[in-house]
């Protein structure tokens, strides 16, 4: 069996990839935005990172040990086993499955989100609270290649990536590709969310938004064109799995231009 998610794996991975490079401040403090959001800032945060990603991607019902997810890796393991959605390390995981590691020899002590798998026991994952050495308390969000220490996986059935993307998907990919801001053709800088949403609404609303920001009348088509100019598979592939880049780019292009 699996746990069914209301979002696509592409949306989840886009959100996770956008956070690569984020780190504790100050170093060694366990203080970062994921723990602050969860309500346990200053504590080991790999599981809170996974929980934050799922909620940011639109999975509001990602409730396990708490309404926000899980902060303790064994809680995540037990929850997936209780749902009969657990796979052992002998299986090759799918993108978006949650991986649990066992480095200390007793219980799971680290977790992340599978980005890709070359086969059983050979995965690449996006993880919070790790480092170059692959530790479980390293203080950074990183992409890690792992071939050892894998305890198993939480199996998740995502919305099919070839289905029409939801607004949540669009927002997640927009954040991953453009960050928080987009520079328009007239040189003004606008939030990615605002541009995407307003361009898809009626022209008067889009024009009013642009006019207010730029201090002059603006053609909403010009806004859309400026947004689409930055939409290329290479840019998206930097944030999500490359094999999905063209599909996501095409879908976003169709929705924004439609």
C-alpha positions, -999 to +999 in steps of 0.1 A: +000+000+000+010+036-003+001+070+012-017+092-014-005+128-018-027+156-032+003+171-051+028+160-077+063+147-070+076+175-092+061+202-069+076+186-038+110+183-054+109+218-067+102+232-033+130+210-017+156+219-044+149+256-039+161+253-003+195+237-012+222+258+004+200+270+033+218+266+066+216+272+103+223+306+117+245+307+137+263+276+127+259+247+151+227+262+167+201+241+150+183+274+144+167+278+110+133+286+094+121+250+092+123+245+130+108+279+136+078+270+114+074+236+131+076+251+166+108+234+177+135+257+166+170+249+180+164+211+177+178+186+151+157+195+120+161+170+092+125+157+097+111+192+102+127+201+068+108+172+051+076+183+069+080+219+058+086+209+022+055+188+021+033+216+035+049+243+012+042+221-018+005+221-009+001+189+012-017+205+041-028+171+054+007+159+059+000+150+095+020+123+113+032+127+149+017+162+148-005+182+125+026+195+108+043+162+102+072+147+122+103+160+140+116+127+152+127+101+125+114+070+143+079+087+144+080+089+106+091+053+103+064+041+126+037+062+109+045+048+074+046+012+087+012+018+104-002+030+071+013-001+054+033+022+032+068+011+040+095-003+016+128-018+026+162-008+013+161-037-012+136-017-033+144+010-057+125+041-046+105+066-067+112+103-067+094+120-038+095+090-015+108+098+020+140+080+029+150+071+064+186+064+074+201+045+103+236+057+109+239+051+147+229+014+147+197+015+167+169+036+153+164+059+123+184+091+129+182+110+096+157+115+068+152+132+035+133+132+002+144+109-027+152+129-058+164+100-080+175+064-077+200+044-098+188+012-082+182-004-048+205+011-023+218+038-047+199+071-043+202+108-045+181+127-019+175+163-008+181+164+030+181+190+057+207+192+085+235+174+067+270+184+054+297+175+029+306+144+050+270+132+050+264+137+086+229+138+102+235+171+121+255+191+096+234+222+095+227+226+058+202+216+032+221+196+006+216+171-022+233+139-012+242+107-030+238+077-006+247+040-010+248+031+027+228+035+059+194+033+042+168+019+066+139+021+042+113+044+026+080+059+032+060+051+000+040+079-014+017+079-044+018+113-060-005+129-085+006+119-120+032+143-134+015+141-168-017+154-154-025+191-156-005+210-130-024+226-102-019+262-091+001+247-062+024+230-087+028+263-106+036+282-075+061+257-063+079+255-097+078+293-099+095+296-066+122+271-075+129+286-109+127+323-102+132+325-065+111+352-049+114+379-076+111+383-113+127+412-133+102+424-160+111+437-194+108+473-181+134+467-154+109+465-125+111+436-101+079+418-091+072+388-069+070+356-089+037+346-073+021+379-082+032+378-118+020+342-123-014+348-107-022+381-122-012+372-157-037+343-155-065+367-145-082+392-166-062+418-185-075+447-165-064+432-132-030+424-146-026+459-161-037+475-128-011+455-109+017+464-133+006+500-135+006+504-098+041+488-095+057+506-125+039+539-122+026+537-157+002+518-179+015+484-189+003+457-213-004+424-195+008+406-225+042+422-220+043+409-185+035+374-196+062+377-223+087+388-197+078+358-175+080+333-203+113+346-214+128+331-183+111+298-188+136+274-203+141+237-195+177+243-183+166+267-157+138+244-145+160+213-146+183+230-121+155+229-096+136+197-105+145+163-121+157+169-157+133+144-172+104+165-161+118+198-171+103+200-206+069+188-194+068+214-167+080+241-190+054+233-216+026+231-191+036+265-175+039+280-210+005+268-220-012+281-188+005+315-189+000+320-226-036+306-227 
